[in-house]
Amino acid sequence: MNLEASVATVVVTPSTATLRALGATQQFTGEARDQHGTVLPGVQFTWTSSHTAVATVDGTTGLATATGHDSTTITATAGSGSGSAMLTVKLRDDDDCHGDH
């Protein structure tokens, strides 16, 4: 049986993540489900980033690496099913209070 052909949805974990430095990484994982919500083990995913200037993602492992400042959608696809997560890269200096008030 071709599991990828049975995939209706993909649940990506974590659903949101924040990285605070360029080069920092976040591992995303996917869980494939059929039309009844049953988990389909052993499915391989193709991973993409909607904004590679913010983060790249390894197409087979789901490991995202921060490359810039902003937000991007990380998507896992298998067969006709897909799911996504939001990754924000917020550099540490953006939150620092420099005492200039």
N, C-alpha and C positions, 0 to 999 in steps of 0.2 A: 504494500500500500504506500502511495506517495503522500507522506504526512503534510508536506508543504501545500499540496492541492486541497487539503482539508482545513487549512487555517482560515478562520473567519475574523479573529481579532488577535491582537498582541498586547499584552500588558507589560509596560516598561517600568522597571524599578531602579532607582527611586523616580517618582513622578516629577520631582523638582530637585534641583541641586544648585549650590552656589560655590564657585571657586574664587579664591582671593589672591591668586598670584599667577602671572604668566608662567606657563609650563606645568602648572598644577594639573592633576588628573582626577577623573571621576569614572568609576566603573559602572556601566549600566548593564542590566540583565533583562532578558525578555522571556515571557511565558506565552507560548502559543495556545490558543483555545479554538475549538471547533464551534459550529453554529449553536451547539447546546451548552456551551460554556465549559466543556470537558477539556482538561489540560492535555496537550499533545506533547509528550516527552520526546527529546532527541531532535527537535526541529532546529535547523540552522538559520540564522538571521543575517540579513544584510543591513548594516548600520550606516546612516548618513546624518550629516549636520546641515541645517538649512542656511547657516551663515559661517562658512569656514574661516572668515576673518576674526570670529569670536572664539570658535573651538573647532578642532578637527576631531574626527572619531575614526578609530580603526574599523574598517568595513566588516571584519569578521569577528572581532572580540568585543566590541562595544565600549572600548576604553577611550574616553574623550580627554583631550588635552587643550587647555586654555591657550589661545593665541592672541586674544585682544579683549577689549572691554565692551560689554553689551550682553544681549541675550540671544540664544539660538535654540532651535528645536532639534532634538536628537530623535531620530526615527528608526525603528526596527521594522523590517519588512520580511515576511515569509509568505510565499505564494501570493494570494490575493489579500491577505490580512496585513495590517500594520498597526503600530501604536507609537506614541511619542511621549517625550518628557521635555521639560523646559530646563535649560542650563543657563545660568547667569554667571558672568565673570565680572566680579566687582573687586577691583584692586584695593588693597588695604588703605592706601592713601586717600581713597574716596571717602572713607569713614572717619579718618583721623581729625581730631580737633587740635589745631596748632597753637591755640592760646592767643590768637591775634584779635580776640573780641574786645 
